[in-house]
């Protein structure tokens, strides 16, 4: 790992970079695996953020939100070990789709994100480890004539600077 402090903002940026690099191929892989005609949408580069977005104008969107940092009190901090907790939020929208299809696209896209975090658990050598903690799905909501669905993956990232 390169020298220098790796704060939670750096970790969030590195997570975004990793997702931008690997998510399109992973989505195509899942499309082929399921083979049921449901196509997972790529996320445009300008639709990745490291904060919550209150006014989303384009879907799908991914927000990698820093939640908290733990500095171990058992001596690990002497070795530069810190644990950063982040939430990777996914928001999808659909017009004219049945609810089940939007739900399946959300489940599969979040699966793709989780598999990337598991496969690239060092974010291409930038962190010591990424552990996926939980997945959550919000209730589907209707906005105008569109359906909206969100999913979240909580992760813990260990750094050792």
C-alpha atoms as one frame of an Amber mdcrd trajectory, in Angstrom:
protein
   0.000   0.000   0.000   1.215   3.515  -0.715   2.336   5.630   2.198   0.128
   8.293   3.705  -3.008   8.408   5.786  -5.992   6.589   4.300  -9.008   8.370
   5.757 -12.606   7.348   5.183 -12.988   9.810   2.295 -10.087   8.150   0.501
 -11.666   4.745   1.137 -15.013   5.943  -0.263 -13.286   7.321  -3.382 -11.376
   4.049  -3.828 -14.607   2.082  -3.517 -16.225   4.223  -6.221 -13.217   3.685
  -8.502 -13.392  -0.080  -7.981 -17.120  -0.173  -8.728 -16.731   1.961 -11.858
 -14.033  -0.414 -13.096 -15.704  -3.764 -12.455 -19.480  -3.286 -12.174 -20.358
  -3.151 -15.915 -18.737  -6.537 -16.599 -20.280  -8.087 -13.476 -23.763  -6.897
 -14.495 -23.324  -8.460 -17.944 -22.190 -11.696 -16.289 -25.307 -11.811 -14.117
 -27.541 -11.046 -17.127 -26.102 -14.130 -18.834 -26.277 -16.249 -15.664 -29.978
 -15.606 -15.073 -30.863 -15.600 -18.786 -34.450 -14.504 -18.173 -34.465 -11.330
 -20.263 -34.088  -8.922 -17.352 -31.256  -6.555 -18.248 -29.282  -4.835 -15.493
 -28.517  -1.192 -16.244 -24.999   0.195 -16.139 -24.399   3.124 -13.812 -23.011
   6.176 -15.595 -19.733   7.551 -14.216 -21.467  10.797 -13.225 -24.024   8.836
 -11.175 -21.556   7.737  -8.472 -21.293   9.867  -5.320 -19.725   9.710  -1.845
 -22.658  11.398  -0.162 -26.377  10.936   0.014 -28.191  12.552  -2.907 -31.419
  14.353  -2.122 -32.332  15.286  -5.691 -31.610  12.389  -7.988 -32.120  13.273
 -11.631 -30.775  10.145 -13.293 -31.087   6.480 -12.344 -29.484   4.140 -11.505
 -27.352   5.888  -8.907 -24.775   4.582  -6.428 -23.753   6.487  -3.314 -20.819
   5.267  -1.223 -21.530   6.970   2.091 -18.932   7.110   4.878 -20.626   6.171
   8.162 -17.934   6.010  10.847 -14.323   5.159  11.633 -13.205   3.033  14.551
  -9.722   3.404  15.945  -8.957   0.260  17.944  -8.102   0.821  21.584  -6.238
  -2.466  21.962  -2.927  -1.312  20.489  -3.763  -1.972  16.838  -3.810   1.788
  16.234  -0.059   1.819  16.931   0.289  -0.172  13.733  -1.875   2.199  11.725
  -4.932  -0.058  11.759  -8.309   1.619  11.444 -11.745   0.318  10.509 -13.949
   2.398   8.221 -17.650   1.625   7.918 -19.416   2.634   4.725 -22.834   2.099
   3.179 -23.053   1.513  -0.544 -26.509   2.709  -1.558 -28.135   1.746  -4.830
 -31.232   3.445  -6.237 -33.098   2.209  -9.312 -36.162   3.575 -11.055 -38.522
   2.108 -13.586 -41.316   3.386 -15.732 -43.949   0.959 -16.879 -42.212  -2.080
 -15.368 -43.892  -4.539 -13.149 -42.829  -4.402  -9.534 -41.261  -7.860  -9.585
 -38.864  -6.912 -12.380 -37.674  -3.780 -10.563 -37.207  -5.805  -7.372 -35.194
  -8.453  -9.240 -32.991  -5.795 -10.871 -32.327  -4.287  -7.445 -31.516  -7.646
  -5.853 -29.197  -8.623  -8.699 -27.425  -5.276  -8.916 -26.749  -5.319  -5.174
 -25.515  -8.899  -5.533 -23.093  -7.675  -8.222 -21.810  -4.916  -5.931 -21.337
  -7.397  -3.077 -19.450  -9.836  -5.305 -17.120  -7.058  -6.457 -16.391  -6.112
  -2.845 -15.658  -9.775  -2.045 -13.510 -10.358  -5.129 -11.573  -7.080  -4.935
 -11.350  -7.057  -1.130  -8.218  -4.882  -1.198  -9.726  -2.384  -3.667  -6.870
  -3.225  -6.035  -4.232  -3.065  -3.291  -5.324   0.208  -1.693  -6.704  -1.188
   1.593  -5.986  -4.224   3.746  -9.448  -5.824   3.663 -13.138  -5.291   2.860
 -15.797  -7.280   4.688 -19.455  -7.182   3.674 -21.650  -6.864   6.755 -25.275
  -6.692   5.636 -27.696  -6.024   2.794 -30.944  -4.154   3.209 -33.759  -3.254
   0.847 -36.145  -0.372   1.300 -39.833  -0.635   0.487 -40.623   0.149  -3.135
 -42.157   3.584  -3.590 -44.075   5.288  -6.354 -43.065   8.759  -7.521 -45.241
  10.191 -10.249 -45.513   7.451 -12.855 -42.221   5.816 -11.822 -41.359   3.125
  -9.300 -38.287   3.581  -7.119 -36.325   0.890  -5.290 -33.271   1.171  -3.058
 -30.822  -1.360  -1.675 -27.866  -0.949   0.654 -24.715  -2.927   1.315 -22.865
  -2.154   4.547 -19.127  -2.820   4.528 -16.203  -2.577   6.902 -12.850  -1.622
   5.406  -9.624  -2.226   7.312  -6.662  -0.033   6.541  -3.119  -0.431   7.731
  -1.073   2.651   6.956
